[in-house]
Amino acid sequence: MYQDFKTVERWTGEPVRCTFQCIVMAIATRHADAVDVKFLVNERPVWVALAHGAWEAHRSQTGHAITDPLAVEIAGHYLRTILENGEESGREMYTLNVAETLQHLDAVLQEAGMLTAGK
């Protein structure tokens, strides 16, 4: 759903194409407890840092793992949300905390029909 998607930026009304490029464990690159997911947003690099603590929280809550493809979906959902809500400010990196990461995970699972509204 979110590896390569198009949306419209709220304030400009301009079409935006977002394409997944890579996923990196941030502890190795910038000593952060996060998983960084890189997209090209109309060819501009944008990183979404997902809190690594969400992996353990999700596993303890559900018994399921957050896979790399699922991490891409979470980051893409976040990116689409901020573009459509007019919250994208042109930064190169956006950082989500554990609760935000899990919130976007739930939204992705709900969109995929794998989670009901009440969990």
N, C-alpha and C positions, 0 to 999 in steps of 0.2 A: 504494500500500500504506500509506504513512504520512502522507498529507495529512490524513486524518481517520480516526482509529482509536480503538479502545477496548481497555483492558487492566485489570488488577486490581493495585492497589498491594499489595506483598508483606506489609507489617506490619499494615495496617488491614483488608485484604481488601475494601476499598472499590473500586467500579468507578470508572475514570478515563477521561474522554474527552479526547483530544488533537486539536486542530484547527489546522492550519497557517494562519498569518495573513499573514506577509510575510518577505521576504528582503532584506537590506541589506548593502552593502559597508561594513564597519566602519571602513575607513580614512577614509571621509568623515564618519562620525558620531562616532567615538570614537578616531580615530587609531591603530587596531589593525590588524595584518596578519591580518585574519580576514574571514570571511563570516558574518554573524549571521542566524540563522533563528529566527523567532518563532512560537511555538505558544501557543494558549490551552489550559491544562491545567485542566479543570473551570472554565473562565472566568478562571483566573489566568494572567497573562502569564509565559511562560518562554522565555528566549532560549538558543539553543545556538550557541556561537561555534566555527566550523570553521576550523582553521588554513589560511590561504591558500596556504602552501607545499605543501599536499597537491595542489593543482591542478597545479603543475609536476611534482611527483614522480609523480603518476599519468600525466600525459602522457608523461613521459620513459620510464616503465616500460612503458606499453601503447600509446602513440600516440593514445589517446582522451582527450577532454575530460570534465571534470566539468561537467555542465550545471546550470542552476538547479533543474530538477525533480529531478535526481539529488542535489543538495545537500540538498533538502528530505527526500528519502528517507534520506540519511545521518543527518541531525539527528533525524528521527523514530525511526529505529532506535536511536540512542543514548538518546533520551528513553524509549522503551519499555523498553530494557534496564535503565536505572537505576530505573524505577518497579517493574518486576517483580523486580529484585534487592534492593529495599529501600534503594537508594543515593540516592534523591531526597530532598534535605534541605530543600526549601522555598525554595531560593535563586531569584533572578530570572534569573541567568545561569550557564551551565556552559560552560567553555572546554576544547576538545579540542586537543591538539597534533597535529603532522603524522601521527605513527604511529597515534594513536587515530582520527583522521579516516579514514586509509586502512584501518584495521581494520574500521570500521563500513561503509565503502564496499564492502570485500570481502564482508562479511556480507550487505549488500543485494543485491549482484550474485549471490551464491550463492543467496539466497532466490528471486531472479528466474530462476534457472537459466542465468545468463549467465557463471558462473564455477564451475569444478570445485573440489573441496576442495583439491587440490594446486596450483591456479592453472593 
